[in-house]
Amino acid sequence: MSSATNKIYNSPFNITVLVAGIGFFIDAFDLFLFNVYRIPSLKGLGLSGSELTLTGEKLLSIQMAGMMLGGIITGIYADKKGRVAVLFGSILLYSLANFANAFVQDVNTYAVIRFLAGVGLAGELGAGITLVSESMSVEKRGYGTIIVATLGALGAVTAGLIGDFLPWRQAFLAAGVAGSILLVMRLRSFEPTMFSESNAANEKRGSLTLLFSSPGRALKYFACILMGIPIWYSVGLLITLSPEIAKAHNIQGLKLSTCFILFQVGITSGDLLSGVLSQLFRSRKKILISFMALGLLSTAYHFVRINGSQQLSTTSFLMGLGCGYLSVFVTATAEHFGINLRVTVTATVTNFMRGALVLLIPLHQGLEHLLGLSLTGGLAITGCIVWGLALVAVIALPDTFGKSLAYTES
């Protein structure tokens, strides 16, 4: 692996964007394999009835806990040693975890492997987006991150599509093979000049103490996390628990794979649309607010259809479209922080928003128990909290469109 390159790209169609985009494709593909194969894989291990839901949520929480820990480790290391090293190590770990997952025989081993996979998956999006952002011109970097985020969404769609015809063990093997191919492609990746020059300046790098030393910087960091949580509330709870919701409301003919694919098609469309609109209107903030408003309205409509015992296909797509602000969200997060903290922030923000499921699952369960609510009622109140905090966060943050990334935090 070479240490640096002087190339600053104007076109988003370059090797750095391509490799980062394929990396996020495989990242999302692997991450959502468990969502798609949660019930078949646990049935294959001998579980049934309520065990499927409880054990599935437990394994999902363990995977997300691994991603949260991995986000901290990979973010700090990437800011200290380089973005490429983290991308190389992350793909190696989650590829090995996928191979192991194909041969799992019990729930405890399954849990350990999903935790390790989570640690490996943690570095992909944050380091990849940062690498692309720092390698492209100020005016065009938004287009590069659009491609990365869209390829990631397509990875999730692919995970949903194979759920109808590929057995779960073979699916995890396929993910391991795809990761191994990317590992070879990544051998010729370069560090951006911006990082190399900053590293030579001997600035304090990848420091959590530095991140939280300024109240304003810390609040900005937490606001970025809150912006992303609704995406994972939607896919991790509302879509993943669609079979349980359908059963409770006597909705016939619902297929998890259909809801999941339509949601991810919506996110793919939204990522393309929000990213392009952000460039055309020269604003991250306006587009984020607009898409969050769409996400909130479509989620409310989703619950209306649930209570009416109606099919959820249309609303799954609309929720995905409203959550399709990921490309703008991750770009803005990278733009909010300096070179010496950028991957520490982007890796932990993107993984803490995913890992928020660790808190959202007991939150909706606690609300159901405390207030005597149904599953749907607990999820609805949880959604009000999540979307409300996200809107407050994005309104409070400044717009970052056109901001130079060649600066450090002090």
Secondary structure as GFF3:
##gff-version 3
##sequence-region A 1 410
A	DSSP	alpha_helix	15	44	.	.	.	ID=ss1
A	DSSP	alpha_helix	50	81	.	.	.	ID=ss2
A	DSSP	alpha_helix	83	101	.	.	.	ID=ss3
A	DSSP	alpha_helix	107	135	.	.	.	ID=ss4
A	DSSP	alpha_helix	141	162	.	.	.	ID=ss5
A	DSSP	alpha_helix	168	185	.	.	.	ID=ss6
A	DSSP	three_ten_helix	186	188	.	.	.	ID=ss7
A	DSSP	alpha_helix	193	200	.	.	.	ID=ss8
A	DSSP	alpha_helix	208	212	.	.	.	ID=ss9
A	DSSP	alpha_helix	215	233	.	.	.	ID=ss10
A	DSSP	pi_helix	234	239	.	.	.	ID=ss11
A	DSSP	alpha_helix	242	248	.	.	.	ID=ss12
A	DSSP	alpha_helix	256	281	.	.	.	ID=ss13
A	DSSP	alpha_helix	285	307	.	.	.	ID=ss14
A	DSSP	alpha_helix	313	322	.	.	.	ID=ss15
A	DSSP	alpha_helix	326	335	.	.	.	ID=ss16
A	DSSP	alpha_helix	342	355	.	.	.	ID=ss17
A	DSSP	alpha_helix	357	371	.	.	.	ID=ss18
A	DSSP	alpha_helix	375	396	.	.	.	ID=ss19
###
